[in-house]
Amino acid sequence: MTDTPEAANPGSGADPPAQSGLDADVRWIERMPAGVAILVADVVRYVNAAALQLLQASDPAEIVGRRVDDFIHPLDLHRTLARLRRAEEGGANPPTEVRMIGCRGTALMVAMASTPLATPVGVGALATFLDLTERAAMERQLRETDENFQRMMNTMQDVFYRTDAHGITRYVCPAVKNVLGYEAEEIIGLPAAAFYPDLRERDVLVAAIRERGFVHDFPGRMRRKDGVIIDISISTRALHDELGNFAGVEGIWRDISERKQMERQLEYLATYDSLTGVLNRRTVLGHLERLLSRSAPVSVLLMDLDHFKQVNDVHGHAAGDHVLCQFTALIATEKRSRDYFGRLGGEEFLLILDNADVDEAAQIAERLCRRVASAAIVVQGGQAVPLTVSIGLAQARQQDQRTSDLLERADRALYRAKNQGRNRVAQ
């Protein structure tokens, strides 16, 4: 048949003339959305309109009469010819992917099926084509995307995860092995809550995600496979299905144990004396300022170790540090739980007595003074060091405007205790 308006338009009612000696009525084939070709002895005898469009031809003459070799990618040619031989011998071939080359040199990917067909010029094959080029490109992009995703998951240090609406882990990247000690396969399918040492912490996380839709740098803790509790930071968002229903969460969490440990160390150094472990000057004075803002009575004991310089001179500064630590440990065990004890500097210390009037403060001070004097303070080598303390007592007054007003009175009282012979309490 030749490509004529009548052949292209079956509705004309005229029988289309033959293309390349074929007499079959192909009007119904022209209506098919899939490409159709009739091949005899590896030569194209007929193509429908969809095949013309697929192969980027404007006229059947660009295709009809040419060998199939001209349109099949060399790497797929042997397989394609073998399938055509099978069709000519009476066997049908199910669809398979074949790379083709259009009339303009464009690479195509098609799904090709073929079946036997008797024609006036011999037994050939009726072949159909579906364009898979866009799908193949999409699949290639998906493969590349998946490969890039897996490469990223395999190399990242943070842990990417995804759970469903019931909190079941559906994906976790391999980095979890380095953080929790589990292989990813050991975690997938388990509730995410199984790795939280305190389920209340996870409840707070889930509530925050449901309320805001996401969280960023949310603090939490997890239990490793060896039982060790680690600090984590979570950044995640809620997932929703096509109906808008909550479908789970996905995000990243990272091990911040070292960072948290450093923060705790910095917080400790900012709060406590690095040698003795009691409150440092800034912190203990901060507590005093806060307590003075209340109406409850507050008393302070300003303490200074007697003849401490001799300890350093005779036994060395290391022994002096040891004596300071023993002294603070002694006071810490003797003081009331609600009181605040801190080191102001050197061998000078401050004990803040919360809700204690002068009489009670005096009793506490006398008891501490006697307790220090009777304590067995031993330095390196087992040598005992006699130790006493002088204490200046002062109680807060309504007219005190600053903490320094109270501390100045306590300092004057301490000076009197020193002048009166040390190892005593003065007001």
Stockholm file with secondary structure:
# STOCKHOLM 1.0

chainA/1-427         MTDTPEAANPGSGADPPAQSGLDADVRWIERMPAGVAILVADVVRYVNAAALQLLQASDPAEIVGRRVDDFIHPLDLHRTLARLRRAEEGGANPPTEVRMIGCRGTALMVAMASTPLATPVGVGALATFLDLTERAAMERQLRETDENFQRMMNTMQDVFYRTDAHGITRYVCPAVKNVLGYEAEEIIGLPAAAFYPDLRERDVLVAAIRERGFVHDFPGRMRRKDGVIIDISISTRALHDELGNFAGVEGIWRDISERKQMERQLEYLATYDSLTGVLNRRTVLGHLERLLSRSAPVSVLLMDLDHFKQVNDVHGHAAGDHVLCQFTALIATEKRSRDYFGRLGGEEFLLILDNADVDEAAQIAERLCRRVASAAIVVQGGQAVPLTVSIGLAQARQQDQRTSDLLERADRALYRAKNQGRNRVAQ
#=GR chainA/1-427 SS CCCCHHHHCGGGCCCCCCSTTCCCCCHHHHTCSSEEEEEETTEEEEECHHHHHHTTCSSGGGTTTSBGGGTBCHHHHHHHHHHHHHHHTTCCEEEEEEEEECTTSCEEEEEEEEEEEEETTEEEEEEEEEECHHHHHHHHHHHHHHHHHHHHHHHCSSEEEEEETTSBEEEECTTHHHHHSCCHHHHTTSBGGGGCSCHHHHHHHHHHHHHHSEEEEEEEEEECTTSCEEEEEEEEEEEECTTSCEEEEEEEEEECHHHHHHHHHHHHHHHBCTTTCSBCHHHHHHHHHHHHTSSSCEEEEEEEETTHHHHHHHHCHHHHHHHHHHHHHHHHHHSCTTCEEEEEETTEEEEEEETCCHHHHHHHHHHHHHHHHHSCCBCTTSCBCCCCEEEEEEECCTTCCSHHHHHHHHHHHHHHHHHTTSSSEEC
#=GC SS_cons         CCCCHHHHCGGGCCCCCCSTTCCCCCHHHHTCSSEEEEEETTEEEEECHHHHHHTTCSSGGGTTTSBGGGTBCHHHHHHHHHHHHHHHTTCCEEEEEEEEECTTSCEEEEEEEEEEEEETTEEEEEEEEEECHHHHHHHHHHHHHHHHHHHHHHHCSSEEEEEETTSBEEEECTTHHHHHSCCHHHHTTSBGGGGCSCHHHHHHHHHHHHHHSEEEEEEEEEECTTSCEEEEEEEEEEEECTTSCEEEEEEEEEECHHHHHHHHHHHHHHHBCTTTCSBCHHHHHHHHHHHHTSSSCEEEEEEEETTHHHHHHHHCHHHHHHHHHHHHHHHHHHSCTTCEEEEEETTEEEEEEETCCHHHHHHHHHHHHHHHHHSCCBCTTSCBCCCCEEEEEEECCTTCCSHHHHHHHHHHHHHHHHHTTSSSEEC
//
